[in-house]
């Protein structure tokens, strides 16, 4: 998390920087290997939403994210 904060808080941060984007993706992938963040960080999930074994939210069948 500290690495991500350092990237996003950097004065040189830019959304369109491909190198930074890849660095963020790599760090996020590493975080996913450790499972879901604790509730103290995430806060409570909305009613009816739970996390799956893969660390991703269990979404209703009719839910579309676009």
C-alpha positions in Angstrom: 0.0 0.0 0.0 2.8 2.4 0.8 4.3 1.9 -2.7 0.9 2.7 -4.3 0.5 5.8 -2.1 4.0 7.0 -3.0 3.2 6.7 -6.7 -0.2 8.4 -6.6 1.1 11.2 -4.3 4.2 11.8 -6.4 4.4 15.3 -8.0 5.3 13.6 -11.3 2.3 11.2 -11.3 0.3 11.2 -14.6 -2.6 9.0 -15.5 -1.3 8.6 -19.1 2.2 7.4 -18.1 2.5 3.8 -19.4 5.5 2.9 -17.2 3.6 4.1 -14.0 0.5 2.3 -15.1 2.4 -1.0 -15.4 4.1 -0.5 -12.0 0.7 0.0 -10.4 -0.7 -3.1 -12.1 2.3 -5.1 -10.9 1.8 -3.9 -7.3 -1.9 -4.5 -7.4 -1.3 -8.1 -8.6 1.1 -8.7 -5.8 -1.5 -7.4 -3.3 -4.1 -9.8 -4.7 -1.8 -12.7 -4.0 -2.3 -11.9 -0.3 -6.1 -12.1 -0.5 -8.7 -9.5 0.3 -7.7 -6.5 2.4 -8.9 -6.5 6.0 -12.2 -4.9 6.8 -10.3 -2.2 8.8 -9.0 -0.9 5.4 -11.9 -1.7 3.2 -14.7 -0.7 5.6 -18.0 -2.6 5.6 -19.3 -4.0 2.4 -22.7 -2.8 1.1 -25.6 -5.0 2.3 -25.9 -8.1 0.2 -22.4 -8.0 -1.2 -19.8 -10.6 -0.2 -16.2 -11.4 -1.2 -15.4 -14.6 -3.1 -12.5 -16.9 -2.5 -10.6 -15.1 -5.3 -10.7 -11.8 -3.4 -13.2 -10.3 -5.9 -16.8 -9.3 -4.9 -19.5 -11.8 -5.6 -21.7 -9.9 -8.1 -25.3 -10.7 -8.8 -25.9 -12.4 -12.2 -27.7 -9.3 -13.6 -25.0 -6.9 -12.5 -23.2 -5.2 -15.4 -20.1 -3.0 -14.9 -19.2 -0.9 -17.8 
